[in-house]
Amino acid sequence: MVTTLVTPSRARTIVRLLRVTDKRFLIGSAIVLVMAIASFVIPAISPYGPNEIIPQDALSGPTFQHLLGSDDLGRDVLVRVMAGSRISLGVAIGSGFIAVLLGVPLGLIAGFSSGVVDNLIMRPLDVLMAFPAILLAVVIVAFAGTGTTVLIIAIGVVYTPVIARVMRATTMASRTQTYVDVARARGASTLRILVRHVLPNSIGPVVVQASLLMGFAILLEAAFSFIGLGVRPPNPSLGSMLASERDFLAEAPWVVIAPGVAVMVLVLGFNFIGDGLRDALDPLGRARTR
């Protein structure tokens, strides 16, 4: 019977993932969590719907009735920002999940196999990485159409090569370790070695990269919605709010500042999470940068 090897490296990786106390990670997690909760709670308890038009309140400033004011159609800016943040978080998490789901096995197989298999997997991904992310996503959206689901898939596919390359690099470093040789000597199959030994010891940098990519995904979603290729109206989106209300910036700055700040806060939260995870999983790297 083949026993599972719990290597010191694997154990340290698991412990660090479960016990991250870096201040930036905690701050970033708090930011994302608060925004996530608010994006569900505020639209649910507000007397106004995100698309409810109140003509008499058009472009009214922040009041107790509309805490962040209203837009040119009298829609509550706070409710729309929270509803748009919920969509942005969904796109970020969904696209990150797709990128990890596709990129991790590709990078794992390529890094462990090397040679012909490595080239067959990585060269097409290198071609995808040669295109700017937003251009490649535009091509996918142009063929598949607009909408939140299409946007999630497009951004996930765009970032798959990034995850795959990170996974490949860490796998190539792990495959030469002693615990892999010991597992082979005990008769473990290649699949078991990959899943039970190499993957847990290689996944740390991928987790860091995925959290950072989620921040970029929020920016991409806002950019696509800004140019009309993202979330379909009348669903609110932070990018579409910036696009439709930019003409009123001088007259009613709150209609643009609110969604802009929401984008900034969400991206900042994911960046803090990524930085905290990076330092927790690579303390030697953190020490070298000091």
Backbone as CSV, one residue per row, in Angstrom:
resi,resn,N_x,N_y,N_z,CA_x,CA_y,CA_z,C_x,C_y,C_z
1,MET,0.857,-1.197,0.000,0.000,0.000,0.000,0.885,1.238,0.000
2,VAL,0.512,2.236,-0.824,1.287,3.463,-0.917,0.762,4.471,0.091
3,THR,1.639,4.946,0.933,1.240,5.926,1.937,1.455,7.331,1.400
4,THR,0.694,8.284,1.942,0.800,9.672,1.512,1.931,10.354,2.243
5,LEU,2.784,11.022,1.511,3.893,11.739,2.113,3.448,13.156,2.425
6,VAL,3.537,13.554,3.672,3.273,14.936,4.049,4.626,15.574,4.304
7,THR,5.182,16.197,3.292,6.514,16.755,3.390,6.498,18.027,4.223
8,PRO,7.666,18.399,4.800,7.722,19.652,5.554,7.305,20.851,4.710
9,SER,7.724,20.842,3.426,7.357,21.959,2.549,5.850,22.033,2.368
10,ARG,5.221,20.869,2.157,3.771,20.833,1.979,3.067,21.277,3.250
11,ALA,3.531,20.800,4.388,2.908,21.168,5.653,3.026,22.667,5.902
12,ARG,4.201,23.242,5.613,4.378,24.676,5.817,3.459,25.476,4.911
13,THR,3.285,25.032,3.675,2.407,25.741,2.744,0.974,25.756,3.261
14,ILE,0.495,24.611,3.722,-0.878,24.519,4.224,-1.066,25.394,5.453
15,VAL,-0.101,25.331,6.384,-0.195,26.120,7.615,-0.184,27.610,7.301
16,ARG,0.676,28.021,6.390,0.749,29.442,6.063,-0.531,29.933,5.404
17,LEU,-1.152,29.077,4.572,-2.415,29.471,3.960,-3.510,29.646,4.999
18,LEU,-3.483,28.820,6.045,-4.536,28.855,7.058,-4.271,29.875,8.156
19,ARG,-3.021,30.343,8.269,-2.674,31.223,9.385,-1.989,32.489,8.899
20,VAL,-2.501,33.068,7.846,-1.934,34.310,7.344,-2.361,35.456,8.247
21,THR,-1.388,36.134,8.837,-1.684,37.241,9.749,-1.087,38.552,9.250
22,ASP,-0.597,38.567,8.030,-0.039,39.790,7.469,-1.109,40.885,7.479
23,LYS,-0.715,42.086,7.904,-1.682,43.172,8.031,-2.346,43.501,6.707
24,ARG,-1.567,43.467,5.626,-2.161,43.786,4.329,-3.195,42.753,3.921
25,PHE,-2.918,41.492,4.227,-3.892,40.450,3.911,-5.179,40.653,4.704
26,LEU,-5.034,40.956,5.992,-6.214,41.158,6.829,-7.001,42.384,6.384
27,ILE,-6.290,43.469,6.061,-6.977,44.683,5.592,-7.679,44.422,4.263
28,GLY,-6.961,43.773,3.340,-7.563,43.475,2.046,-8.767,42.564,2.162
29,SER,-8.665,41.543,3.013,-9.795,40.635,3.219,-10.985,41.373,3.806
30,ALA,-10.709,42.287,4.763,-11.787,43.062,5.372,-12.468,43.952,4.336
31,ILE,-11.668,44.575,3.466,-12.234,45.450,2.434,-13.153,44.662,1.501
32,VAL,-12.653,43.547,1.002,-13.438,42.747,0.056,-14.679,42.184,0.740
33,LEU,-14.529,41.722,1.972,-15.671,41.154,2.694,-16.743,42.204,2.949
34,VAL,-16.334,43.386,3.393,-17.299,44.456,3.660,-18.024,44.865,2.381
35,MET,-17.261,44.997,1.287,-17.881,45.361,0.015,-18.834,44.274,-0.468
36,ALA,-18.456,43.014,-0.266,-19.318,41.914,-0.688,-20.630,41.911,0.099
37,ILE,-20.519,42.068,1.417,-21.725,42.088,2.249,-22.606,43.279,1.896
38,ALA,-21.968,44.458,1.759,-22.735,45.666,1.448,-23.420,45.566,0.091
39,SER,-22.774,44.893,-0.869,-23.351,44.790,-2.208,-24.627,43.958,-2.229
40,PHE,-24.787,43.102,-1.227,-26.022,42.316,-1.131,-27.028,42.974,-0.189
41,VAL,-26.543,43.503,0.928,-27.446,44.007,1.969,-28.087,45.329,1.566
42,ILE,-27.271,46.288,1.096,-27.798,47.625,0.820,-28.887,47.607,-0.250
43,PRO,-28.689,46.946,-1.410,-29.811,46.905,-2.371,-31.044,46.186,-1.823
44,ALA,-30.827,45.231,-0.902,-31.954,44.476,-0.370,-32.797,45.303,0.607
45,ILE,-32.148,46.176,1.403,-32.877,46.937,2.421,-33.267,48.331,1.947
46,SER,-32.701,48.771,0.836,-33.008,50.116,0.353,-34.435,50.180,-0.192
47,PRO,-35.115,51.302,0.042,-36.464,51.457,-0.523,-36.446,51.701,-2.032
48,TYR,-35.243,51.919,-2.577,-35.126,52.200,-4.003,-34.451,51.025,-4.710
49,GLY,-34.922,50.718,-5.898,-34.278,49.708,-6.709,-33.132,50.320,-7.495
50,PRO,-32.185,49.518,-7.944,-31.047,50.067,-8.685,-31.439,50.721,-10.009
51,ASN,-32.584,50.339,-10.558,-33.033,50.927,-11.817,-34.304,51.764,-11.663
52,GLU,-34.663,52.072,-10.421,-35.884,52.847,-10.171,-35.649,54.315,-10.495
53,ILE,-36.436,54.858,-11.411,-36.287,56.238,-11.861,-37.212,57.153,-11.067
54,ILE,-36.624,58.211,-10.516,-37.391,59.219,-9.771,-37.042,60.580,-10.374
55,PRO,-37.788,61.038,-11.376,-37.405,62.250,-12.114,-37.203,63.476,-11.239
56,GLN,-38.006,63.624,-10.190,-37.893,64.825,-9.359,-36.601,64.866,-8.537
57,ASP,-35.936,63.713,-8.418,-34.679,63.677,-7.659,-33.449,63.685,-8.556
58,ALA,-33.619,63.990,-9.830,-32.494,63.931,-10.765,-31.361,64.855,-10.338
59,LEU,-30.156,64.271,-10.286,-28.921,64.993,-9.950,-29.000,65.715,-8.607
60,SER,-29.773,65.165,-7.685,-29.795,65.736,-6.335,-28.560,65.274,-5.576
61,GLY,-28.026,66.161,-4.744,-26.813,65.859,-4.000,-27.069,64.875,-2.874
62,PRO,-26.005,64.472,-2.193,-26.140,63.533,-1.070,-27.047,64.092,0.021
63,THR,-28.033,63.301,0.416,-28.966,63.657,1.485,-29.254,62.395,2.293
64,PHE,-30.057,62.539,3.338,-30.463,61.363,4.103,-31.317,60.424,3.255
65,GLN,-31.995,60.989,2.249,-32.820,60.178,1.363,-31.949,59.408,0.365
66,HIS,-30.932,60.075,-0.179,-29.979,59.456,-1.103,-28.576,59.755,-0.572
67,LEU,-27.992,58.798,0.125,-26.739,59.054,0.839,-25.598,59.454,-0.088
68,LEU,-25.585,58.956,-1.292,-24.556,59.330,-2.261,-25.136,60.112,-3.425
69,GLY,-26.310,60.682,-3.224,-26.947,61.463,-4.260,-27.666,60.585,-5.274
70,SER,-28.111,61.198,-6.353,-28.816,60.476,-7.417,-28.248,60.898,-8.763
71,ASP,-28.507,60.077,-9.780,-27.947,60.371,-11.102,-28.917,61.214,-11.925
72,ASP,-28.661,61.320,-13.236,-29.455,62.205,-14.083,-30.890,61.737,-14.257
73,LEU,-31.167,60.464,-13.930,-32.540,59.948,-14.009,-33.187,59.824,-12.630
74,GLY,-32.500,60.280,-11.615,-33.032,60.209,-10.254,-32.821,58.867,-9.584
75,ARG,-31.993,57.998,-10.148,-31.703,56.698,-9.534,-30.689,56.847,-8.400
76,ASP,-30.891,56.098,-7.342,-30.033,56.192,-6.160,-28.629,55.687,-6.486
77,VAL,-27.628,56.555,-6.311,-26.252,56.213,-6.685,-25.692,55.124,-5.777
78,LEU,-25.967,55.187,-4.477,-25.438,54.195,-3.544,-25.924,52.789,-3.905
79,VAL,-27.217,52.658,-4.173,-27.775,51.347,-4.521,-27.164,50.838,-5.824
80,ARG,-27.006,51.720,-6.793,-26.440,51.309,-8.072,-24.967,50.927,-7.939
81,VAL,-24.239,51.662,-7.117,-22.820,51.340,-6.905,-22.686,49.976,-6.230
82,MET,-23.530,49.715,-5.250,-23.446,48.420,-4.569,-23.862,47.276,-5.494
83,ALA,-24.896,47.506,-6.281,-25.304,46.471,-7.243,-24.209,46.247,-8.294
84,GLY,-23.567,47.328,-8.740,-22.463,47.190,-9.679,-21.262,46.508,-9.057
85,SER,-20.992,46.775,-7.783,-19.883,46.117,-7.089,-20.123,44.618,-6.972
86,ARG,-21.375,44.228,-6.787,-21.701,42.804,-6.721,-21.383,42.123,-8.051
87,ILE,-21.699,42.788,-9.148,-21.381,42.228,-10.463,-19.867,42.169,-10.655
88,SER,-19.159,43.227,-10.256,-17.702,43.254,-10.396,-17.051,42.135,-9.596
89,LEU,-17.512,41.915,-8.375,-16.976,40.829,-7.556,-17.279,39.475,-8.191
90,GLY,-18.469,39.328,-8.741,-18.817,38.074,-9.393,-17.936,37.804,-10.597
91,VAL,-17.665,38.846,-11.394,-16.787,38.695,-12.552,-15.375,38.355,-12.109
92,ALA,-14.877,39.036,-11.072,-13.517,38.797,-10.588,-13.355,37.370,-10.078
93,ILE,-14.267,36.935,-9.232,-14.168,35.597,-8.648,-14.404,34.530,-9.711
94,GLY,-15.406,34.740,-10.564,-15.699,33.761,-11.605,-14.567,33.601,-12.604
95,SER,-14.007,34.712,-13.070,-12.905,34.640,-14.027,-11.652,34.071,-13.379
96,GLY,-11.414,34.405,-12.111,-10.272,33.822,-11.408,-10.412,32.320,-11.258
97,PHE,-11.633,31.868,-10.978,-11.876,30.433,-10.859,-11.622,29.721,-12.184
98,ILE,-12.087,30.307,-13.283,-11.877,29.697,-14.597,-10.393,29.650,-14.935
99,ALA,-9.679,30.743,-14.671,-8.247,30.780,-14.973,-7.491,29.719,-14.188
100,VAL,-7.837,29.546,-12.912,-7.178,28.524,-12.088,-7.585,27.123,-12.546
101,LEU,-8.880,26.956,-12.850,-9.376,25.646,-13.269,-8.699,25.173,-14.554
102,LEU,-8.429,26.090,-15.471,-7.781,25.724,-16.729,-6.257,25.766,-16.628
103,GLY,-5.744,26.784,-15.963,-4.304,26.992,-15.948,-3.532,26.043,-15.065
104,VAL,-4.097,25.653,-13.916,-3.363,24.783,-12.990,-3.066,23.413,-13.594
105,PRO,-4.051,22.691,-14.130,-3.708,21.382,-14.720,-2.785,21.494,-15.924
106,LEU,-2.955,22.531,-16.745,-2.073,22.700,-17.897,-0.634,22.948,-17.451
107,GLY,-0.460,23.848,-16.503,0.877,24.136,-16.006,1.476,22.973,-15.253
108,LEU,0.650,22.238,-14.514,1.122,21.086,-13.756,1.649,20.002,-14.693
109,ILE,0.887,19.698,-15.733,1.302,18.662,-16.687,2.530,19.107,-17.471
110,ALA,2.527,20.364,-17.911,3.650,20.866,-18.699,4.934,20.889,-17.876
111,GLY,4.855,21.344,-16.639,6.046,21.436,-15.807,6.589,20.097,-15.385
112,PHE,5.718,19.121,-15.199,6.166,17.800,-14.754,6.645,16.952,-15.926
113,SER,6.085,17.175,-17.110,6.413,16.337,-18.260,7.653,16.833,-19.002
114,SER,7.729,18.149,-19.243,8.792,18.769,-20.035,8.806,18.188,-21.450
115,GLY,9.803,18.548,-22.239,9.949,17.997,-23.578,8.803,18.333,-24.506
116,VAL,8.354,17.344,-25.274,7.326,17.542,-26.293,6.001,17.971,-25.678
117,VAL,5.613,17.329,-24.591,4.339,17.663,-23.940,4.354,19.108,-23.461
118,ASP,5.461,19.526,-22.880,5.608,20.900,-22.421,5.425,21.878,-23.582
119,ASN,6.068,21.604,-24.692,5.962,22.490,-25.853,4.552,22.514,-26.429
120,LEU,3.903,21.368,-26.484,2.552,21.308,-27.030,1.571,22.129,-26.195
121,ILE,1.801,22.164,-24.891,0.892,22.906,-24.009,1.248,24.381,-23.947
122,MET,2.527,24.690,-23.769,2.921,26.057,-23.455,3.058,26.960,-24.681
123,ARG,3.429,26.417,-25.845,3.613,27.305,-26.994,2.316,27.984,-27.423
124,PRO,1.167,27.266,-27.495,-0.087,27.986,-27.791,-0.434,29.022,-26.718
125,LEU,-0.133,28.700,-25.455,-0.396,29.668,-24.391,0.510,30.880,-24.516
126,ASP,1.737,30.667,-24.969,2.640,31.797,-25.202,2.103,32.716,-26.288
127,VAL,1.487,32.113,-27.312,0.886,32.921,-28.370,-0.238,33.784,-27.803
128,LEU,-1.056,33.208,-26.935,-2.132,33.979,-26.307,-1.573,35.112,-25.457
129,MET,-0.470,34.841,-24.758,0.126,35.872,-23.903,0.750,36.991,-24.722
130,ALA,1.030,36.752,-25.995,1.620,37.793,-26.839,0.622,38.911,-27.141
131,PHE,-0.666,38.599,-27.033,-1.687,39.608,-27.287,-1.963,40.389,-26.002
132,PRO,-2.194,41.701,-26.087,-2.628,42.459,-24.903,-3.916,41.866,-24.347
133,ALA,-4.019,41.836,-23.028,-5.165,41.177,-22.380,-6.487,41.749,-22.857
134,ILE,-6.586,43.065,-22.917,-7.868,43.680,-23.275,-8.207,43.410,-24.738
135,LEU,-7.179,43.341,-25.613,-7.433,43.062,-27.032,-7.938,41.637,-27.223
136,LEU,-7.311,40.693,-26.526,-7.742,39.306,-26.630,-9.158,39.132,-26.092
137,ALA,-9.459,39.798,-24.983,-10.812,39.721,-24.428,-11.829,40.341,-25.375
138,VAL,-11.461,41.426,-26.048,-12.363,42.058,-27.014,-12.688,41.093,-28.146
139,VAL,-11.681,40.357,-28.624,-11.898,39.389,-29.693,-12.892,38.309,-29.258
140,ILE,-12.704,37.803,-28.019,-13.601,36.764,-27.509,-15.022,37.292,-27.380
141,VAL,-15.150,38.495,-26.823,-16.480,39.091,-26.656,-17.123,39.365,-28.006
142,ALA,-16.317,39.771,-28.995,-16.855,40.059,-30.326,-17.455,38.814,-30.972
143,PHE,-16.860,37.664,-30.705,-17.370,36.414,-31.276,-18.518,35.835,-30.450
144,ALA,-18.429,35.962,-29.123,-19.405,35.309,-28.245,-20.558,36.214,-27.849
145,GLY,-20.396,37.521,-28.003,-21.446,38.441,-27.605,-21.177,39.037,-26.237
146,THR,-21.993,40.008,-25.863,-21.821,40.697,-24.589,-22.613,39.991,-23.490
147,GLY,-22.388,40.429,-22.271,-23.081,39.842,-21.132,-22.108,39.450,-20.040
148,THR,-22.622,39.319,-18.830,-21.767,39.011,-17.684,-21.099,37.653,-17.823
149,THR,-21.851,36.643,-18.238,-21.287,35.297,-18.363,-20.171,35.260,-19.396
150,VAL,-20.398,35.889,-20.539,-19.368,35.929,-21.587,-18.136,36.661,-21.084
151,LEU,-18.341,37.733,-20.324,-17.215,38.508,-19.802,-16.394,37.683,-18.819
152,ILE,-17.065,36.916,-17.973,-16.358,36.057,-17.029,-15.495,35.038,-17.775
153,ILE,-16.073,34.408,-18.794,-15.326,33.413,-19.567,-14.164,34.062,-20.304
154,ALA,-14.402,35.224,-20.915,-13.359,35.900,-21.685,-12.176,36.274,-20.803
155,ILE,-12.440,36.869,-19.654,-11.344,37.273,-18.758,-10.642,36.047,-18.196
156,GLY,-11.411,34.994,-17.880,-10.803,33.762,-17.393,-9.856,33.146,-18.404
157,VAL,-10.268,33.124,-19.680,-9.415,32.577,-20.740,-8.180,33.443,-20.933
158,VAL,-8.342,34.754,-20.857,-7.216,35.669,-21.042,-6.131,35.435,-19.998
159,TYR,-6.536,35.157,-18.762,-5.566,35.001,-17.678,-5.130,33.556,-17.450
160,THR,-5.691,32.628,-18.211,-5.268,31.234,-18.079,-3.777,31.035,-18.364
161,PRO,-3.204,31.644,-19.426,-1.763,31.457,-19.657,-0.891,31.958,-18.513
162,VAL,-1.325,33.010,-17.836,-0.541,33.540,-16.711,-0.492,32.521,-15.579
163,ILE,-1.663,31.978,-15.231,-1.716,30.964,-14.181,-0.929,29.726,-14.593
164,ALA,-1.050,29.333,-15.845,-0.343,28.137,-16.321,1.165,28.304,-16.228
165,ARG,1.669,29.464,-16.562,3.121,29.672,-16.507,3.623,29.670,-15.072
166,VAL,2.867,30.279,-14.173,3.272,30.255,-12.763,3.263,28.828,-12.237
167,MET,2.208,28.083,-12.575,2.111,26.696,-12.123,3.226,25.853,-12.721
168,ARG,3.555,26.070,-13.961,4.632,25.312,-14.611,5.970,25.569,-13.917
169,ALA,6.260,26.826,-13.617,7.537,27.164,-12.981,7.675,26.514,-11.608
170,THR,6.616,26.568,-10.804,6.693,25.976,-9.467,6.719,24.447,-9.530
171,THR,6.045,23.881,-10.534,6.072,22.426,-10.700,7.459,21.946,-11.095
172,MET,8.125,22.675,-11.974,9.472,22.301,-12.378,10.440,22.333,-11.198
173,ALA,10.209,23.244,-10.263,11.047,23.287,-9.071,10.722,22.137,-8.113
174,SER,9.441,21.748,-8.048,9.027,20.696,-7.107,9.375,19.297,-7.587
175,ARG,9.401,19.089,-8.904,9.586,17.729,-9.409,10.980,17.178,-9.121
176,THR,11.940,18.052,-8.793,13.307,17.595,-8.498,13.531,17.351,-7.012
177,GLN,12.491,17.538,-6.206,12.648,17.386,-4.764,12.695,15.908,-4.376
178,THR,13.247,15.670,-3.192,13.453,14.297,-2.723,12.140,13.556,-2.529
179,TYR,11.114,14.259,-2.054,9.862,13.556,-1.765,9.224,12.979,-3.023
180,VAL,9.504,13.574,-4.195,9.003,13.011,-5.445,9.715,11.695,-5.751
181,ASP,11.027,11.667,-5.545,11.788,10.431,-5.773,11.352,9.332,-4.800
182,VAL,11.094,9.718,-3.559,10.654,8.737,-2.569,9.288,8.175,-2.952
183,ALA,8.384,9.045,-3.422,7.058,8.578,-3.836,7.163,7.610,-5.005
184,ARG,8.042,7.904,-5.941,8.246,6.985,-7.064,8.774,5.640,-6.567
185,ALA,9.735,5.696,-5.658,10.325,4.464,-5.138,9.293,3.611,-4.419
186,ARG,8.282,4.229,-3.834,7.233,3.487,-3.133,6.145,2.991,-4.083
187,GLY,6.294,3.288,-5.370,5.349,2.761,-6.349,4.181,3.659,-6.658
188,ALA,4.240,4.925,-6.261,3.134,5.842,-6.545,3.050,6.122,-8.041
189,SER,1.846,6.211,-8.547,1.645,6.526,-9.961,1.935,8.000,-10.206
190,THR,2.095,8.336,-11.496,2.369,9.734,-11.845,1.225,10.640,-11.421
191,LEU,-0.018,10.180,-11.628,-1.171,10.982,-11.234,-1.177,11.231,-9.734
192,ARG,-0.876,10.201,-8.951,-0.861,10.357,-7.491,0.250,11.313,-7.056
193,ILE,1.396,11.216,-7.683,2.494,12.120,-7.353,2.104,13.566,-7.647
194,LEU,1.462,13.763,-8.800,1.055,15.116,-9.171,0.038,15.692,-8.194
195,VAL,-0.987,14.905,-7.884,-2.108,15.409,-7.084,-1.774,15.482,-5.603
196,ARG,-1.064,14.483,-5.084,-0.858,14.391,-3.638,0.438,15.025,-3.160
197,HIS,1.406,15.221,-4.057,2.706,15.716,-3.611,3.138,17.001,-4.328
198,VAL,3.116,16.989,-5.659,3.600,18.153,-6.394,2.632,19.328,-6.284
199,LEU,1.342,19.084,-6.494,0.355,20.157,-6.475,0.322,20.920,-5.150
200,PRO,0.236,20.248,-3.989,0.191,21.012,-2.737,1.445,21.850,-2.486
201,ASN,2.593,21.391,-2.988,3.831,22.125,-2.779,4.062,23.211,-3.816
202,SER,3.215,23.267,-4.838,3.408,24.235,-5.925,2.296,25.261,-6.018
203,ILE,1.231,25.091,-5.262,0.023,25.894,-5.449,0.126,27.285,-4.834
204,GLY,1.040,27.489,-3.884,1.137,28.768,-3.182,1.253,29.972,-4.098
205,PRO,2.261,30.031,-4.979,2.377,31.178,-5.887,1.171,31.353,-6.801
206,VAL,0.500,30.264,-7.136,-0.688,30.355,-7.979,-1.811,31.069,-7.232
207,VAL,-1.958,30.773,-5.950,-2.977,31.443,-5.143,-2.714,32.942,-5.100
208,VAL,-1.446,33.309,-4.925,-1.071,34.722,-4.904,-1.405,35.379,-6.247
209,GLN,-0.993,34.740,-7.332,-1.226,35.306,-8.663,-2.708,35.426,-8.958
210,ALA,-3.494,34.437,-8.562,-4.936,34.474,-8.819,-5.595,35.639,-8.085
211,SER,-5.176,35.891,-6.847,-5.772,36.999,-6.088,-5.435,38.342,-6.726
212,LEU,-4.221,38.479,-7.250,-3.858,39.716,-7.939,-4.622,39.867,-9.256
213,LEU,-4.805,38.767,-9.960,-5.530,38.818,-11.228,-6.991,39.192,-11.039
214,MET,-7.548,38.872,-9.872,-8.929,39.265,-9.607,-9.064,40.785,-9.575
215,GLY,-8.040,41.458,-9.042,-8.047,42.918,-9.079,-8.010,43.446,-10.500
216,PHE,-7.159,42.850,-11.339,-7.112,43.250,-12.742,-8.423,42.930,-13.451
217,ALA,-9.083,41.843,-13.057,-10.359,41.477,-13.674,-11.421,42.544,-13.410
218,ILE,-11.395,43.131,-12.226,-12.347,44.205,-11.917,-12.112,45.402,-12.829
219,LEU,-10.838,45.724,-13.065,-10.521,46.822,-13.979,-10.971,46.499,-15.409
220,LEU,-10.752,45.248,-15.833,-11.174,44.860,-17.174,-12.689,44.918,-17.320
221,GLU,-13.395,44.446,-16.296,-14.867,44.480,-16.344,-15.354,45.918,-16.446
222,ALA,-14.751,46.808,-15.660,-15.142,48.216,-15.708,-14.829,48.812,-17.080
223,ALA,-13.670,48.449,-17.652,-13.291,48.971,-18.963,-14.251,48.493,-20.046
224,PHE,-14.611,47.217,-20.005,-15.527,46.679,-21.011,-16.915,47.291,-20.870
225,SER,-17.382,47.456,-19.650,-18.691,48.074,-19.458,-18.655,49.544,-19.874
226,PHE,-17.514,50.182,-19.692,-17.367,51.594,-20.070,-17.548,51.774,-21.570
227,ILE,-17.022,50.818,-22.362,-17.126,50.946,-23.819,-18.336,50.206,-24.382
228,GLY,-19.181,49.665,-23.506,-20.423,49.041,-23.947,-20.326,47.580,-24.321
229,LEU,-19.228,46.896,-23.925,-19.078,45.480,-24.250,-19.189,44.586,-23.018
230,GLY,-19.619,45.145,-21.917,-19.681,44.376,-20.680,-21.095,44.011,-20.291
231,VAL,-21.470,44.399,-19.084,-22.777,44.070,-18.534,-23.872,44.762,-19.350
232,ARG,-24.903,44.017,-19.674,-25.977,44.557,-20.500,-26.914,45.429,-19.677
233,PRO,-27.317,46.586,-20.209,-28.323,47.417,-19.538,-29.635,46.647,-19.459
234,PRO,-30.464,46.921,-18.470,-30.332,48.016,-17.506,-29.556,47.635,-16.247
235,ASN,-28.939,46.456,-16.214,-28.178,46.072,-15.034,-27.060,47.082,-14.785
236,PRO,-26.926,47.567,-13.558,-25.898,48.577,-13.271,-24.513,47.956,-13.247
237,SER,-23.551,48.700,-13.719,-22.154,48.303,-13.688,-21.321,49.535,-13.380
238,LEU,-20.235,49.333,-12.646,-19.398,50.476,-12.283,-18.844,51.153,-13.527
239,GLY,-18.437,50.355,-14.512,-17.907,50.937,-15.740,-18.952,51.680,-16.542
240,SER,-20.146,51.106,-16.655,-21.208,51.776,-17.415,-21.689,53.039,-16.708
241,MET,-21.648,53.050,-15.376,-21.995,54.257,-14.629,-21.009,55.375,-14.932
242,LEU,-19.728,55.035,-14.988,-18.715,56.035,-15.320,-18.925,56.568,-16.733
243,ALA,-19.298,55.681,-17.648,-19.484,56.093,-19.049,-20.712,56.990,-19.212
244,SER,-21.831,56.600,-18.601,-23.083,57.325,-18.823,-23.153,58.635,-18.050
245,GLU,-22.407,58.731,-16.964,-22.514,59.920,-16.110,-21.339,60.878,-16.243
246,ARG,-20.369,60.575,-17.110,-19.187,61.434,-17.177,-19.512,62.846,-17.671
247,ASP,-20.611,62.995,-18.420,-20.988,64.321,-18.899,-21.485,65.225,-17.772
248,PHE,-21.806,64.636,-16.636,-22.333,65.426,-15.511,-21.285,65.619,-14.418
249,LEU,-20.009,65.383,-14.746,-18.955,65.459,-13.741,-18.862,66.841,-13.101
250,ALA,-18.942,67.883,-13.893,-18.834,69.239,-13.349,-20.071,69.627,-12.548
251,GLU,-21.230,69.204,-13.018,-22.484,69.593,-12.363,-22.786,68.741,-11.136
252,ALA,-22.520,67.442,-11.217,-22.823,66.520,-10.115,-21.687,65.509,-10.002
253,PRO,-20.570,65.891,-9.396,-19.385,65.015,-9.371,-19.612,63.687,-8.666
254,TRP,-20.587,63.615,-7.751,-20.808,62.379,-7.008,-21.223,61.203,-7.894
255,VAL,-21.828,61.478,-9.041,-22.283,60.390,-9.896,-21.110,59.655,-10.554
256,VAL,-19.952,60.298,-10.614,-18.755,59.679,-11.175,-17.785,59.256,-10.083
257,ILE,-17.666,60.070,-9.048,-16.723,59.768,-7.967,-17.098,58.463,-7.263
258,ALA,-18.379,58.239,-7.006,-18.811,57.055,-6.257,-18.421,55.745,-6.957
259,PRO,-18.776,55.527,-8.224,-18.348,54.282,-8.868,-16.837,54.200,-9.035
260,GLY,-16.172,55.348,-9.272,-14.720,55.336,-9.399,-14.036,54.897,-8.122
261,VAL,-14.514,55.410,-6.989,-13.954,55.014,-5.698,-14.229,53.534,-5.425
262,ALA,-15.401,53.048,-5.810,-15.725,51.630,-5.599,-14.755,50.736,-6.358
263,VAL,-14.444,51.085,-7.610,-13.470,50.316,-8.386,-12.114,50.338,-7.690
264,MET,-11.686,51.514,-7.250,-10.391,51.655,-6.594,-10.318,50.818,-5.323
265,VAL,-11.371,50.851,-4.525,-11.382,50.125,-3.254,-11.325,48.616,-3.490
266,LEU,-12.087,48.120,-4.444,-12.091,46.685,-4.730,-10.727,46.215,-5.231
267,VAL,-10.135,46.962,-6.151,-8.817,46.587,-6.671,-7.778,46.641,-5.566
268,LEU,-7.846,47.677,-4.735,-6.913,47.804,-3.621,-7.043,46.625,-2.657
269,GLY,-8.277,46.201,-2.397,-8.492,45.068,-1.500,-7.850,43.795,-2.020
270,PHE,-8.052,43.486,-3.291,-7.444,42.276,-3.863,-5.925,42.382,-3.935
271,ASN,-5.404,43.579,-4.197,-3.948,43.743,-4.204,-3.352,43.522,-2.820
272,PHE,-4.019,44.008,-1.793,-3.554,43.776,-0.424,-3.569,42.285,-0.092
273,ILE,-4.620,41.596,-0.522,-4.698,40.151,-0.277,-3.537,39.440,-0.960
274,GLY,-3.272,39.797,-2.219,-2.178,39.173,-2.941,-0.826,39.438,-2.304
275,ASP,-0.583,40.677,-1.884,0.689,41.012,-1.244,0.856,40.267,0.075
276,GLY,-0.227,40.183,0.838,-0.148,39.466,2.112,0.110,37.988,1.932
277,LEU,-0.579,37.371,0.972,-0.353,35.947,0.698,1.066,35.696,0.193
278,ARG,1.561,36.600,-0.644,2.916,36.432,-1.173,3.943,36.414,-0.038
279,ASP,3.826,37.341,0.899,4.785,37.388,1.995,4.619,36.216,2.948
280,ALA,3.376,35.744,3.124,3.148,34.613,4.027,3.691,33.320,3.454
281,LEU,3.576,33.167,2.133,4.012,31.928,1.489,5.471,31.959,1.071
282,ASP,6.072,33.162,1.060,7.480,33.274,0.665,8.189,34.237,1.614
283,PRO,8.377,33.830,2.886,9.032,34.722,3.847,10.464,35.057,3.464
284,LEU,11.147,34.146,2.759,12.531,34.413,2.340,12.547,35.543,1.305
285,GLY,11.578,35.508,0.390,11.483,36.568,-0.596,11.194,37.906,0.060
286,ARG,10.352,37.919,1.084,10.047,39.144,1.792,11.305,39.690,2.474
287,ALA,12.106,38.786,3.059,13.315,39.220,3.739,14.320,39.804,2.750
288,ARG,14.372,39.255,1.531,15.329,39.757,0.540,14.974,41.153,0.059
289,THR,13.685,41.504,0.101,13.272,42.811,-0.392,13.422,43.904,0.660
290,ARG,13.763,43.541,1.870,13.902,44.529,2.935,15.315,45.061,3.005
